[in-house]
Structures are given as C-alpha cells and as structure tokens.
Amino acid sequence: MPKLRAVPIELHAAERARLKQRADGHKTPYQDRLRARIVLLAARGRPNTQIAGQLGITADTARKWRTRFAEYRLAGLADRPRSGRPRRISALERAEVCALACQLPAATGVPLAHWTCPELATELLQRGLVSAISASSVRRILAENPIKPWQHESWIFMRDPDFAAKATVVLDLYAGTFNGQQLGTDEHVISIDAKPSIQARRRCHDPTPPQPGKAMRVEHEYQRAGALALLAGLDIRTGQVFGSCPTTTGIDPFMALVDQILSQQPYQNAKRVFVVVDNGSDHRGKAAIRRLARKHPNAVLVHTPVHASWLNQIEIFFSIIQKKVVSPNDFTDTVELAQTLLAFIDRYNKTARPFNWKFTAADLTELLARTQTHQTASQESINEPKAA
C-alpha cells in the first residue's frame, strides 16, 4: 500500500501572523490554539507523525487540520456547522419567559418579592404560556438576553428642589472653581462628616490568625462595650485626614473638629476654606453657616443637596475605615476603639493621596436628565387606568 504523503503548506505573511497570535494567545480556546500549532509546524515541513508526537495528538488529527487548511486556508480551521437537536422551546415561548421576568411579581398578583428561575418556570406552566419548561431552561433563556430578576438596586428620587444648583457648587469646588473663578493656592476645600455609633464589640474568644489554607476565624458571639462616633475632615487637594472620636455627634463635637483643622496652617491664614457638609443636624441650615462664619471668618460652609451624601468625599474614607479597621470588630472598650481609629488616620496620612474624583457638573446634567425620564415614566405608569 503506498504511503500517504503530507500536504505541503506554504504561508503568507498575514496568515503566519494570525496563526502565531492564535498559537500564543493565553485566552485563545484550546482547540483553536492546537490547530494553529499544527499548521505552523506543517509549514516548517514537519511530517504528520512528528507533529502528532510533539503535540500529543494522533497523526489523523494532524492530517485532518493540515488538509483543511490547505483547502480552505484560515476558514478551514473553524468547526463546520452542525445541525444539533432542534429547539423544543419556541421563539414565542422564549419571549413569554422574558416578558414575565420583566414584570414585578406583585404587579401580576404573585406574592413574591422577586422572581427566581424555579418560580418563573412554575408560573409559566400554570398560566399555560409554555407547554413544558424547566428552571434550568429559564435560566439559559434569561442569560441569553441577559435578564436577572433576582437582583435589585436601591435608589431614591432627588427631593431637593435646588439639587442641581447645590450639587454644581460642590462639584465645581472639587474641580477647583467657585462662582466661575479658579481657586487660588491659599484657598482650600475640606470635606467633613460623621460616622456615628461605631460599636466596640468584645468577642467571647480571641480571633485566631490565618494559616495556610485557613482564613482568620472570629468568634460570632460578643459583648457590647459601648459606642462612639468618628468625626473626620478630608482635604480634597492633599488627601490628608483629620479626625476625632467623641462619644456622640452634635454641634459642639462638629465645631471642635473644625477648630482643630482651622487652627493650624495652612488653613488658619488661608483666604478661604470651603467646608463641605451634608444636611445633618450638627451643621444644618443658615444657622450653622452664621455660627461657623462668626468663629472662623475665612470659613465658608457649603451644603450638599438633601439625600446626596455621596457627593461628600469623606464618605469614601469612611468606607476605607469600615473595611480596614471596623470589620471584623473586636475591641475591649471604646478607649481601644478610639485609639485604633486615630492610629489608623495617622498611618493613612503618611501615604495619603487625593481621591481621583471624576464625576463632574457635566455628568450631573446627564444624570438629572436620565432621572427626569425615569420620573416621567414612573408617573405615567401610576396614572394609567387599571384594567378591569
């Protein structure tokens, strides 16, 4: 029987580059990478048996993809179309799955907070919208779209009538301007807020340190050892943080922190120091503005809109504190808790950098436009007459 001769392979420069990219790509599927290597070795004149031995495959596999490439070039390395099993769930039934998943269960009379795949499958069958369907089939159909009715996000409508104006002032300060004028080097912006009621929880047993293959373990049971607040101010230009740990929040602790900050340089002799705060009772309204101006004439109190603490950059630092210091919580008493919080601020300030704040007044305008669209759609939905 005559010996089969290997099909000779000659590559163009573009083909060689594409094949090398596939053969070396870490994210390239294994089959595509293997086929590219077969062709590259064949282009070097290697026989199929040698290619098979080098790649750990059979000679027939090497011959197959070598021949395919010789006939169809790069297109020959793709899998040929396969008929597969016909779909048992029709396009109409798939649309019914998506339509039901995009409705709130309560709006359809189902006493559920949200849909799950098994609940959707049950409801579809009970309504006769599909002839037969399983929870796994529902999951695959939703994944194709994609729809995830078991997830939810919280949001709140902007209730402050002057939201845009107040938020723009804050965002302009973050961008280094006020009333259209560039801030000078002797003008500063301080973001201040309070993280109230941080509890000191004394665990019934000491935590155990992590070990190879084992995470740190923390006793679930604890005894309450009191609570305190963390008041903190952030210089948005330098990233430096100032803090205090009073037992509770209020006007006096807030003013004490402001005194702590503004009594030192460069804030004491600054032309203006803008103090950005939310609408908490410690510093709410015009009374707080007058109170601060009387004690510190160079200080300007700037309020964020109602329900917009996310505009206050100090909240980012509080999230860092929560992750790195407060959780998991294991403190003997509030004294140890306060010492730890203030020690972390000192440690943080050694490498502090300003936050990379990217949300601008232009982004705010776009956000408000989208919110107005949602409000209009929601109001129209409420005003629609109910079906009899």
Buried (B, 14 or more C-beta within 10 A) or exposed (E): EEEEEBBEBEBEEEBEEBBBEBBEEEEBEEEBBBBBBBBBBBBEEBBBEBBBEEBEBEBEBBBBBBBBBBEEEBEBBEEEEEEEEEEEBEEEBBEBBBEBBEEEBEEEEBEBEBBBBEBBBBBBBEEEBBEEBEBEBBBBBBEEEEBEBBEEEEEEEBEBEEBBEBBBBBBBBBBBBBEEEEBEEEBBBBBBBBBBEBBBBBBEEEEEEEEEEEEEBBBEEBEEBBBBBBBBBBBBBEBBBBBBBBEEBBBEBBBEBBEBBBEEEEBEEBEBBBBBBBBBEBBBEEEBBEBBEEEBEBBBBBBBBBBBBEBBBBBEBBEEBEEEBBEEBBBEEBBBBBEBBBEBBEEBBEEBEBBEEEBBBEEBEEBBEEBEEEEEEEEEEEEEEEEE
